[in-house]
Amino acid sequence: MQEWLTMTACDLGRGIGMGQIDPVELTETYLAAIDAHPHRDRIYARVTHDRARAEARAAKERAGLGLRRSLLDGVPISWKDLFDTAGSGTEAGSALLKDRVPDADAIVVRNATAMGTVCLGKTHMSELAFSGLGLNPVTDTPPCIDDEAAVPGGSSSGAAASVAWGLAACGIGSDTGGSVRIPAAWNNLVGLKTTAGRVSLEGTVPLCLRFDTVGPIARSVEDAAHMLALLEGSTPADLRGATLEGRRFADLQNIAKDDLRDAPREAYEHALQRFKDAGAEVIPLEVPELNEAMGLSGVLYTTEAYGLWRDVIEANPEAMYPEILERFRMGKMHSGPDYVAAWAKLKACRNAWDAATAGFDAVLAPTAPIQPPNLERLMNDHEYYVTENLLALRNTRIGNLMGLAALTLPAGTPGCGLMMLGYPGSEEALLRLGLAAETALT
């Protein structure tokens, strides 16, 4: 049964469908692994034993009657601690929301549960989701899979750690500037950023509503495709026949390759060669307008985040981790006209991006220019914290600013990912490309 802890979610689902895996035994195996794990309380904020067991029993009954609701019916997953779960705390990694217990599930939780997934519990995250590092001294910081002294990436830190450490078959996170893709890349997993507006945010603690997205962190592209369908109540993408042969990809030159450290650079170059070996065409591309768009980040993100949270934060600022508090308060610097003007400029940049990338199947870039930073140094070196946090999110933020669907895949070097940027609403096509890329990179 221990092998179940490293199987893909879809393989577990197939095992249940063939009668080879009992959903109750599967869930008990995961719960036992969680409760015995030395990092249990660093990864899970709350473990929902009773809910998981009840959902597993229901899945077992459906399987016995031949009434399974999806391929993932009976598969145990984790939820980032900003998705409301009825009767169980949802605190978004912040003392500001301590003891907050919603009375209803978020829409995505409701959708996935209706299709048979089993809720193992809520995972730790960066405070109010406003950091790409995954460091959270207020609640806890999960360990990175390759280096326990390093941060795991954020803000969906526990979501990625739960999967990487074999404590969930899939983790559900959110991505506002890279919060699914960074922890996925740093823990050698697949992460899908969905197009803003595609997946419901109802019942999700917000950071920046115009950028917030929901997406899975998984062991395979197939898992990500099936989990996306469950989150939104749709049909999974048809991944059959996926190939890189004859596909045209842009190799993004500006922004994405600045200050690349050795390991991410070498992993990316190796990945590009594998694409070419698989029959893909890879063409260098610069999009000058992207430089202007990146400069708008401070206005767009901090203004909305502080506008949403100002009253709560200023009523109890000492409850926050100072680095996160400082980042929120940067929103004070910008006026309403600044914010409106920034959005107008961003829309023009998006138009330029769309025109420049129209002839490609996807745009490629390193997921992050750095590998996981050291936790202790982040806690004691302010300049290091600022530098690493900004670098962590820089490349992934391109996808959010341009309003794109995006996917990160393990690039073959621990802590390094390859990012594929698709068109808005192109998740199905992107996942097909992702499956072909996953095969080429394995």
Secondary structure, DSSP 8 states (H G I E B T S, - for coil): -GGGGGS-HHHHHHHHHTTSS-HHHHHHHHHHHHHH-TTHHHHEEEE-HHHHHHHHHHHHHHHHHT---STTTT-EEEEETTB-BTTB---TT-GGGTT---SS--HHHHHHHHTT-EEEEEE--SGGG--SS---SSS-----SS-TTB---SSSHHHHHHHHTTS-S-EEEE-SSSTTHHHHHHTT-EEEE--TTTS--TTB--S-TTT--EEEEESSHHHHHHHHHHHHT------TT---TT-EEEEE-TTTTTT--HHHHHHHHHHHHHHHHTT-EEEEE--THHHHHHHTHHHHHHHHHHHHHHHHHHHSGGGS-HHHHHHHHGGGG--HHHHHHHHHHHHHHHHHHHHHHTT-SEEEEES-SS---BHHHHHH-HHHHHHHHHHHHHHHHHHHHTT--EEEEE-SSTT-EEEEE--TT-HHHHHHHHHHHHHHH-
